[in-house]
């Protein structure tokens, strides 16, 4: 009888341990943002849509079919490259050491790079909702046109955002160029902004989140 009770106790203990393990594995939500000791780690997936009429362009190096990410406030590369597989990319994780900055994704594809500019504001997360929402973007000709329109207004003529050197100016129209200005400029030309809502991290702008899913 004593042996049966011990066995039953061990079975209950093993079941409880299994539930704890399941809970731990379930807590990783696959969200876009997680807090690290040195800042915020971002993991945004997406797809790349190359124009159908794209062909080989004289003077361009062979495309690597990869995606990299750049900090538009410094011009520096902060993540990638990761491979584009069947028109999709994932695993492009990078760390931001500050809460607000414009980011540029660059897809190196045939016909020249396609780009996506994304101002990110992590300054006001709701309690307990830091990393609950996965985020996906689409890099295509429309997103590239948004970047080009922003560059034109900023007067960037040497290089382009996402080339490793070009960046947002520190002043614009004789006043300090703030993150809010960058966000408003991107939204004006049809782009999106990533920031917190009461439901967690989310994209907002002229394109619905649903249409961005790969």
N, C-alpha and C positions, 0 to 999 in steps of 0.2 A: 504493500500500500504506500509505504514511504517512497519507494522507487518510482511508483506511478506519479506521485505528486511532484517529485523532482523533475521527472520527464516532462510533465505538463507545464511546470514553471519554465523549463528551458525552452519549450516550444513557444510559449507566450513571449519570452524574452527575445527569441529570434524573430518572431513576427513583428514585435515593436521596433527592433533594430532595422528590419527591412522597410518599415513605414518611414522611419527617420531618413534612411538613405533615399527613398523615393521622393520625400519632401525636399531633400537637398538638391536632387537632380532637377526637380520641377521648379526650383526657385530661379534657375537660369532661364530667363524668359526670351533670350535672343533679342533683347532690346537694342536700340541704336546707341544708347549712352550708358556708360558705367563709370563710377568715380574711382580714380586710382590715387596712389600716394602723391604722384607728381602732376595730377591734373585730371582731365576727363578723356576717357578712351571712347572713340566713336567707331562704329562698325555699320556702315550704310551699304546696302546691296543695290543692285540695279540692272538695267539692261542698256544695250547700245544699239541704236537703230541707224544703220548706214544708208544714205540715200541710194536708191536703186540704180540711178544713172551714173554712179561713181565708177570711174575707171582708173587706169594707171595715169599718173600725172608726171610729166617730165620734170626732172629736177628734185622730186621728193624722194627721200630715202624709203626703203621698203618698210611697210607698216609692221609693227611688232604685235598688233592686236592685243594690247594691254591697256589698263587704266591706272593712272597715277593721280595723286591729289596734292595740291599746292595751297599754301597759306597766301592769300592775295594781299594781306597787309604787309608781308615781308618778301614775297616772291619766292620763298623757299619751298622745296619739295618736302612733304612731311609724311608721305605714305605711298606704297606701291613700288614697282608695278605689280599688278595681278593680271592673270590671263583672262581674256574674254572667251568664254566657252558657250557655244550655241547662242551667241548674242547676249549673254548674261555675265555678270561678274559678282564675286563675293569675296569675303576674307580681306577686304581692304580696310584694315584697322589702323588708326592713327591717334595720337594724343595731343590734346590742346591744353596748354598750361594757363590759359585765360578763358574767360567765359563767353566773350563775344568777338567774332572775327568772320570775315568773308572767306570762303573756301572755293577753290576751283578744281573740278574733276576734269581730267584730260584723257580722252580715249584716242590712242594712237592707232588709227585705222587707215585703210586704203583711201587715197584722195585727200589726205590731210587730217589733222586732229579735229575731233569733235569735242566740245567743251560744255560744262555745266557749272554755273556759279551759284553758290549756296551760302548766303549769310546765316551764321549759326549763333543763336543767343541762348546760353545755358545759365543765365544769371538768376532765374527765379523758378526753380523746380518746386512743384507741389510736394508736400511731405509724402514719402513712400512711393513716389512715381518717377524716380530718376531714370530707370532703364526699361520701363514696361512695354514700350511700343517699338516694334521693328519699323524701319523706314527704308523705302526703296525709291530710287530716282530713275529717270530715263534720260540718257545722253543722246541727243539727236541734233538735227539741223536747226530746229526751233530753239533749243537751249543754247546752241552755239550762236545764233543770231542775237539772243539776249545778251550774251557776253560781249559781242561785237558792238552792240548799241551802247552798253555801259562804257566800253573803252573809248568809243567816239565822243561821248559826253565828257569823259575825263580828260580827253586829249592825249591818250596813249597812242603814240605813233611809232615808237621804237620797241619792237617785239610785241608780245601779246600776253595777257594774263594766263598763266599756266605754262610759260616757257622757261621758268626757273629764274628769271631776272625781273621781268615787269611786275609792278605792284601798284596798289592803290596809293594815291598821293597823301602826304601828311597834311597838306592844305589844299583847299579848292575854293576858287573865287575869293581868295585872300583871307579865308577863315579856316580854322582847323577842321580837317575832314574826319567826322565822327562815324561810328558804326551805324547810327540811325540813318545817316545820309546814304551810306552804302546800301542798306536794306531798302530804303525808299526808292533808290535808283533802280535796283534790280526788280522790284515789284512793278515799277512804272513801265519797264520793258518786257513784262510778261513772265518774270521769274518767280521763284518761290523763296520763302524764308523758313528756317527750321527753328522753332522756339517752343516754350512750354505753354500748355493750356491747362485747364482744370483737370483734364483727362490724361495729362502726361505730354511727352514730346510729340510734336506733330508738324507737318508741313502746312503752310498757308500761302495763298497767292492766287494766281489766275487759273491754275490747273488743279483739278481735284485729286486727292490722295489716291482714290481708286484707280484712276487712269495711269498712275505711276507704277503700279504693281507689275513685276516682270511676268 
